[in-house]
Amino acid sequence: MSSPKSRLDYLDATRAFALLLGIVFHAGLSFLPFFIGWAVQDISTSPWVGVFGTISHSFRMELFFLLAGFFSHMTLGRKGLTDFLSSRAIRIAIPFVVGWFILRPLIVSGWIMGGASMRGEFEFWPSILSGIAELRQMPEGPLVGTHLWFLYYLILITACVLVGRSLVRLLTRIFENLPAQIDRMVTWLGTSRWTLPLAITPIAITLGFMNNWGMDTPDKSLIPHVPVLLIYGGFFALGWLLHRQPEALNTFSRITPERVIALILSIACVVMLLGIQGDPGHPKNHVAQRIYNVGYAVMMWTLVWLTIGLFRRYFTRPSATVRYIADSSYWMYLIHLPIVVWLQVIVAEWDIPWSVKLAGISLTTIAIALLTYDLFVRPTWLGNLLNGRRRDRVIFGNALID
């Protein structure tokens, strides 16, 4: 049931990658060639940003939830149910609630700045003060409207899995071999030639119930978005089961020519249909969406496993640098959105290529988040809350990373 330290190192690195990819994803939204209601639209845009956004959005949170399930089962096994629930409350529920009250005004100020910028009336401090004024009143939709929705869904899914765990324990009194049969089913799924069609069929069907093509972002309401809950919950549950037999993770994450070919073909399919996605009146829109859903499901499934496989291949050796980035990635993702939006607004009218701006926004955001993590989080009570314990500073301390 336990896994080697190297396994945990590469999975920590994979989880950090999923979170950092989210920073780049959000940094790119102002460079789309069409307006999506984001805080601002840059004067320099590119359709390639849309392609990147579609691909990255198809798997990064699925990857995160799979690993969350894996590590949750590990924590439960090590700490027991009471301490597990306590750790989930401290590391997930508290950041969700407190983070919303602190970050939402800053995000609102970014939208105010963006709107003023697109009207040619950009003013920094009035926008900041308007956002802070949000602290004085409770908006109509409390705890929604930010990127922290993933914490809410993590809470919901964890609760559902714990209920399912209790149900399995009750059924085990009647069907003694039920846990072993579930484990055998997971092992079979990782080795069968039917894995891909069996995996993508429920995903493609569920995608058909989304409000948009691809994965919806459920940040508008505390009422669970059932299709999103099912897909993320499915990946979480699979990660949970994989920790029961970690060797199966190697089977699932094999890098094979067939999977690479499936990924390339699915990406080509999805990208070719993006034009129809933006044309609801197209006579083949509904047929195209069904094909898109299948391609999207293949892309999602293969990217999740190939990403884990790549990290298993290249990040097996323990590294203090990788561990530091992994430790800081949760904090970086929590605070990144206001920084990203402010930077997007600042550079929106600069006459330089979008690629330079995107790289600059992403790297600057990560740098600011890293510095604040090292200075204010890592050695403080915040580090204990987010990482489970306090650690010595690295950037502003005497410790060195290799």
C-alpha positions as CSV (number, residue, x, y, z in Angstrom):
1,M,0.0,0.0,0.0
2,S,2.9,2.4,0.4
3,S,5.1,3.5,-2.4
4,P,8.7,4.3,-2.7
5,K,10.0,7.8,-2.1
6,S,10.9,8.3,-5.7
7,R,7.4,7.5,-6.7
8,L,6.1,10.2,-4.4
9,D,8.7,12.7,-5.7
10,Y,7.6,12.3,-9.3
11,L,3.9,12.5,-8.4
12,D,4.5,15.6,-6.3
13,A,6.2,17.1,-9.4
14,T,3.3,16.1,-11.6
15,R,0.8,17.7,-9.3
16,A,2.9,20.9,-9.2
17,F,3.0,20.9,-13.0
18,A,-0.8,20.7,-13.2
19,L,-1.1,23.7,-10.9
20,L,1.6,25.8,-12.7
21,L,0.0,24.9,-16.0
22,G,-3.2,26.5,-14.7
23,I,-1.3,29.8,-14.1
24,V,-0.1,29.8,-17.7
25,F,-3.6,28.9,-18.9
26,H,-5.1,31.9,-17.1
27,A,-2.3,34.2,-18.2
28,G,-3.2,33.3,-21.8
29,L,-6.9,34.2,-21.6
30,S,-6.4,37.9,-22.5
31,F,-4.7,36.9,-25.8
32,L,-7.5,35.0,-27.3
33,P,-8.7,36.4,-30.6
34,F,-12.3,36.6,-29.4
35,F,-13.6,38.2,-26.2
36,I,-14.8,35.7,-23.6
37,G,-15.8,38.1,-20.8
38,W,-12.3,38.1,-19.3
39,A,-11.0,41.1,-17.5
40,V,-9.3,42.5,-20.5
41,Q,-8.5,41.6,-24.2
42,D,-5.0,42.4,-25.3
43,I,-4.3,44.3,-28.5
44,S,-2.0,41.3,-29.6
45,T,-3.9,38.1,-29.9
46,S,-3.4,34.7,-31.5
47,P,-5.5,31.6,-32.3
48,W,-2.7,29.5,-31.0
49,V,-3.6,30.6,-27.5
50,G,-7.0,29.1,-28.0
51,V,-5.4,25.9,-29.1
52,F,-3.2,25.8,-26.1
53,G,-6.1,26.7,-23.8
54,T,-8.3,23.9,-25.2
55,I,-5.6,21.3,-24.8
56,S,-4.4,22.3,-21.4
57,H,-8.0,22.7,-20.1
58,S,-8.8,19.2,-21.2
59,F,-6.5,17.5,-18.7
60,R,-4.9,19.7,-16.1
61,M,-7.6,19.5,-13.5
62,E,-8.4,15.9,-14.2
63,L,-4.7,15.2,-13.6
64,F,-4.9,17.2,-10.3
65,F,-8.0,15.3,-9.1
66,L,-6.5,11.9,-9.9
67,L,-3.4,12.8,-7.9
68,A,-5.6,14.3,-5.1
69,G,-7.4,11.0,-4.9
70,F,-4.1,9.1,-4.7
71,F,-2.6,11.3,-2.0
72,S,-5.9,11.4,-0.1
73,H,-5.9,7.6,0.2
74,M,-2.3,7.7,1.3
75,T,-3.1,10.3,4.0
76,L,-6.1,8.3,5.2
77,G,-4.0,5.2,5.5
78,R,-1.3,7.0,7.5
79,K,-3.4,9.2,9.8
80,G,-6.7,7.5,10.2
81,L,-10.1,8.9,9.5
82,T,-10.3,11.5,12.3
83,D,-6.9,13.1,11.4
84,F,-7.7,12.8,7.7
85,L,-10.8,14.8,8.1
86,S,-9.0,17.3,10.2
87,S,-6.3,17.7,7.6
88,R,-8.8,18.2,4.8
89,A,-10.5,20.9,6.8
90,I,-7.3,22.7,7.5
91,R,-5.7,22.4,4.1
92,I,-8.7,22.6,1.9
93,A,-11.8,24.1,3.6
94,I,-10.0,26.9,5.4
95,P,-8.1,28.1,2.3
96,F,-11.3,27.9,0.3
97,V,-13.3,30.2,2.7
98,V,-10.6,32.5,3.8
99,G,-9.0,32.7,0.4
100,W,-12.4,33.7,-1.2
101,F,-12.8,36.7,1.2
102,I,-9.3,37.9,0.6
103,L,-8.8,37.2,-3.1
104,R,-12.2,38.1,-4.5
105,P,-11.8,41.9,-3.9
106,L,-8.4,41.7,-5.6
107,I,-9.9,39.8,-8.5
108,V,-12.8,42.3,-8.8
109,S,-10.4,45.2,-8.8
110,G,-8.7,43.5,-11.8
111,W,-11.9,43.3,-13.7
112,I,-12.6,47.0,-12.9
113,M,-9.2,47.9,-14.1
114,G,-9.7,45.8,-17.3
115,G,-13.0,47.4,-18.1
116,A,-11.5,50.9,-17.6
117,S,-8.5,49.9,-19.8
118,M,-10.7,48.8,-22.7
119,R,-12.5,52.1,-22.4
120,G,-9.2,54.0,-22.4
121,E,-9.7,55.1,-18.8
122,F,-7.2,52.9,-16.9
123,E,-6.6,54.0,-13.3
124,F,-4.8,51.7,-11.0
125,W,-5.6,52.9,-7.4
126,P,-9.3,53.7,-7.9
127,S,-9.8,50.2,-9.2
128,I,-7.9,48.7,-6.3
129,L,-10.0,50.8,-3.8
130,S,-13.2,49.7,-5.6
131,G,-12.2,46.1,-5.3
132,I,-11.4,46.5,-1.6
133,A,-14.8,48.1,-1.1
134,E,-16.2,44.6,-1.9
135,L,-15.0,43.5,1.5
136,R,-17.7,45.7,3.2
137,Q,-20.6,43.8,1.6
138,M,-21.6,40.3,1.0
139,P,-22.2,39.7,-2.7
140,E,-25.2,37.8,-4.1
141,G,-23.1,34.6,-4.6
142,P,-20.9,34.0,-1.6
143,L,-17.9,31.7,-2.1
144,V,-18.3,31.6,-5.9
145,G,-16.8,33.7,-8.7
146,T,-13.1,32.8,-8.2
147,H,-10.7,30.1,-9.3
148,L,-11.0,28.5,-5.8
149,W,-14.0,26.4,-7.0
150,F,-11.7,23.4,-7.3
151,L,-11.3,23.3,-3.5
152,Y,-15.1,23.2,-3.1
153,Y,-15.3,20.3,-5.6
154,L,-12.4,18.6,-3.8
155,I,-14.4,18.8,-0.6
156,L,-17.6,17.5,-2.2
157,I,-15.8,14.6,-4.0
158,T,-13.9,13.6,-0.9
159,A,-17.1,13.4,1.0
160,C,-18.7,11.3,-1.7
161,V,-15.7,8.9,-1.8
162,L,-15.8,8.5,2.0
163,V,-19.5,7.6,1.8
164,G,-18.7,5.1,-1.0
165,R,-15.9,3.7,1.2
166,S,-18.4,3.2,4.0
167,L,-20.9,1.5,1.7
168,V,-18.2,-0.9,0.4
169,R,-17.3,-1.8,3.9
170,L,-21.0,-2.6,4.6
171,L,-21.3,-4.6,1.5
172,T,-18.1,-6.5,2.4
173,R,-20.1,-8.2,5.2
174,I,-22.1,-9.8,2.5
175,F,-19.6,-10.0,-0.4
176,E,-16.3,-10.7,1.4
177,N,-14.2,-10.5,-1.8
178,L,-15.6,-7.1,-2.9
179,P,-12.5,-5.0,-2.2
180,A,-10.3,-7.6,-3.9
181,Q,-12.6,-7.7,-6.9
182,I,-12.5,-3.9,-7.2
183,D,-8.7,-4.1,-7.1
184,R,-8.7,-6.8,-9.8
185,M,-11.0,-4.6,-12.0
186,V,-8.6,-1.7,-11.7
187,T,-5.6,-3.9,-12.6
188,W,-7.5,-5.3,-15.6
189,L,-8.5,-1.8,-16.7
190,G,-4.8,-0.8,-16.8
191,T,-3.8,-3.8,-19.0
192,S,-6.8,-4.4,-21.2
193,R,-6.9,-3.5,-24.9
194,W,-10.4,-2.2,-24.1
195,T,-9.1,0.4,-21.7
196,L,-9.3,3.4,-24.0
197,P,-12.9,2.8,-25.3
198,L,-14.1,1.8,-21.8
199,A,-12.6,5.0,-20.3
200,I,-13.6,7.5,-22.9
201,T,-17.2,6.3,-23.4
202,P,-18.5,7.6,-20.1
203,I,-16.4,10.8,-20.4
204,A,-17.7,11.5,-23.9
205,I,-21.3,10.9,-22.8
206,T,-20.9,13.2,-19.8
207,L,-19.3,15.9,-21.9
208,G,-22.5,16.0,-23.9
209,F,-24.3,17.4,-20.8
210,M,-21.9,20.3,-20.4
211,N,-23.1,23.9,-21.1
212,N,-20.3,24.4,-23.5
213,W,-18.0,22.3,-25.6
214,G,-15.4,20.6,-23.5
215,M,-15.2,21.0,-19.7
216,D,-17.2,23.7,-18.0
217,T,-15.8,25.8,-15.2
218,P,-18.2,25.5,-12.3
219,D,-17.4,28.8,-10.6
220,K,-20.9,30.5,-10.7
221,S,-22.8,28.5,-8.0
222,L,-22.4,26.3,-4.9
223,I,-25.0,24.0,-6.5
224,P,-22.8,21.2,-7.9
225,H,-22.5,21.0,-11.6
226,V,-23.2,17.3,-12.0
227,P,-21.3,16.6,-15.2
228,V,-18.2,18.3,-13.9
229,L,-18.6,16.5,-10.5
230,L,-18.8,13.1,-12.2
231,I,-15.7,13.6,-14.4
232,Y,-13.5,15.0,-11.6
233,G,-15.0,12.6,-9.1
234,G,-14.2,9.7,-11.4
235,F,-10.6,10.7,-11.7
236,F,-10.3,11.2,-8.0
237,A,-11.8,7.8,-7.3
238,L,-9.5,6.2,-9.7
239,G,-6.5,7.8,-8.0
240,W,-7.9,6.6,-4.7
241,L,-8.1,3.0,-5.9
242,L,-4.6,3.2,-7.6
243,H,-3.0,4.0,-4.3
244,R,-4.3,0.6,-3.0
245,Q,-2.1,-1.0,-5.6
246,P,0.6,1.5,-6.7
247,E,2.2,-0.8,-9.2
248,A,-1.0,-0.4,-11.3
249,L,-0.1,3.3,-11.7
250,N,3.0,2.2,-13.8
251,T,0.7,0.2,-16.1
252,F,-1.8,3.1,-16.6
253,S,1.0,5.6,-17.3
254,R,2.9,3.6,-19.9
255,I,4.2,5.6,-22.8
256,T,3.4,3.6,-25.9
257,P,3.4,4.5,-29.6
258,E,-0.4,3.7,-29.7
259,R,-1.1,6.3,-27.0
260,V,1.0,8.9,-28.6
261,I,-0.7,8.3,-31.9
262,A,-4.1,8.5,-30.2
263,L,-3.2,11.7,-28.6
264,I,-2.0,13.3,-31.9
265,L,-5.1,12.2,-33.7
266,S,-7.4,13.4,-30.9
267,I,-5.7,16.8,-30.8
268,A,-6.0,17.2,-34.6
269,C,-9.7,16.2,-34.4
270,V,-10.5,18.7,-31.6
271,V,-8.5,21.6,-33.2
272,M,-10.2,21.1,-36.6
273,L,-13.6,21.3,-35.0
274,L,-12.9,24.5,-33.0
275,G,-14.2,26.6,-35.8
276,I,-17.6,24.9,-35.7
277,Q,-17.7,25.3,-32.0
278,G,-17.8,29.1,-32.4
279,D,-20.6,28.8,-34.9
280,P,-23.8,27.6,-33.2
281,G,-25.8,28.0,-36.5
282,H,-23.6,25.6,-38.4
283,P,-25.7,22.9,-40.0
284,K,-23.4,20.2,-38.7
285,N,-22.9,21.7,-35.2
286,H,-24.6,18.9,-33.2
287,V,-22.8,16.1,-35.1
288,A,-19.5,18.0,-34.8
289,Q,-20.0,18.3,-31.1
290,R,-20.5,14.6,-30.6
291,I,-17.3,13.9,-32.6
292,Y,-15.6,16.7,-30.6
293,N,-16.6,15.1,-27.3
294,V,-15.0,11.7,-28.3
295,G,-11.8,13.4,-29.5
296,Y,-11.8,15.5,-26.3
297,A,-12.2,12.4,-24.1
298,V,-9.3,10.7,-25.9
299,M,-7.2,13.8,-25.5
300,M,-8.0,14.0,-21.8
301,W,-7.4,10.4,-21.0
302,T,-4.1,10.1,-23.0
303,L,-2.7,13.4,-21.7
304,V,-3.3,12.5,-18.1
305,W,-1.5,9.2,-18.4
306,L,1.3,10.3,-20.7
307,T,2.0,13.3,-18.4
308,I,2.4,11.0,-15.4
309,G,4.5,8.7,-17.5
310,L,6.8,11.5,-18.6
311,F,7.3,12.7,-15.0
312,R,7.9,9.1,-13.9
313,R,10.6,8.8,-16.5
314,Y,12.4,12.1,-16.0
315,F,11.7,13.1,-12.3
316,T,12.3,9.8,-10.5
317,R,15.5,11.0,-8.9
318,P,14.8,12.9,-5.7
319,S,15.6,16.6,-6.0
320,A,15.4,19.4,-3.4
321,T,14.5,21.8,-6.2
322,V,11.6,19.8,-7.4
323,R,10.4,19.3,-3.8
324,Y,10.6,23.0,-3.2
325,I,8.5,23.8,-6.3
326,A,6.0,21.1,-5.4
327,D,5.7,22.5,-1.8
328,S,5.2,26.0,-3.2
329,S,2.8,25.2,-6.0
330,Y,-0.4,25.1,-3.9
331,W,0.3,28.6,-2.6
332,M,1.3,29.8,-6.1
333,Y,-2.0,28.6,-7.5
334,L,-4.1,30.1,-4.7
335,I,-2.8,33.6,-5.1
336,H,-1.9,33.8,-8.8
337,L,-5.1,35.0,-10.4
338,P,-5.2,38.6,-9.1
339,I,-1.5,39.0,-10.1
340,V,-2.2,37.5,-13.5
341,V,-5.1,39.8,-14.2
342,W,-3.3,43.0,-13.0
343,L,-0.3,42.2,-15.2
344,Q,-2.6,41.5,-18.2
345,V,-4.3,44.9,-17.7
346,I,-0.9,46.6,-17.4
347,V,0.5,45.2,-20.6
348,A,-2.7,45.1,-22.7
349,E,-1.9,48.2,-24.7
350,W,1.8,47.5,-25.1
351,D,2.8,47.1,-28.7
352,I,4.9,43.9,-28.3
353,P,4.1,40.4,-29.4
354,W,1.6,38.3,-27.4
355,S,4.1,35.5,-26.9
356,V,6.5,37.9,-25.1
357,K,3.7,39.2,-22.9
358,L,2.4,35.7,-22.1
359,A,5.8,34.6,-21.1
360,G,6.4,37.7,-19.1
361,I,3.1,37.5,-17.2
362,S,3.6,33.8,-16.4
363,L,7.1,34.1,-15.2
364,T,6.5,37.3,-13.3
365,T,3.5,35.8,-11.5
366,I,5.4,32.6,-10.6
367,A,8.4,34.7,-9.4
368,I,6.1,36.9,-7.2
369,A,4.3,33.9,-5.8
370,L,7.6,32.1,-5.1
371,L,9.1,35.0,-3.3
372,T,6.0,35.5,-1.1
373,Y,5.9,31.8,-0.4
374,D,9.5,31.7,0.8
375,L,9.2,34.9,2.8
376,F,5.7,34.7,4.3
377,V,4.5,31.1,4.0
378,R,7.1,28.4,4.1
379,P,8.5,29.1,7.7
380,T,5.2,30.4,9.2
381,W,1.9,29.1,10.4
382,L,0.7,29.4,6.8
383,G,3.3,26.9,5.8
384,N,2.0,24.6,8.5
385,L,-1.5,25.1,7.2
386,L,-0.8,24.5,3.5
387,N,2.1,22.1,3.6
388,G,1.5,20.2,6.8
389,R,4.5,21.6,8.6
390,R,6.9,24.6,8.6
391,R,10.1,24.5,6.7
392,D,13.2,26.7,6.5
393,R,13.3,29.5,4.0
394,V,15.4,28.8,0.9
395,I,15.5,32.0,-1.2
396,F,15.7,34.3,1.8
397,G,17.5,31.8,4.1
398,N,20.7,29.9,4.3
399,A,19.3,26.6,2.9
400,L,20.4,25.7,-0.6
401,I,18.6,23.7,-3.3
402,D,20.4,21.5,-5.7
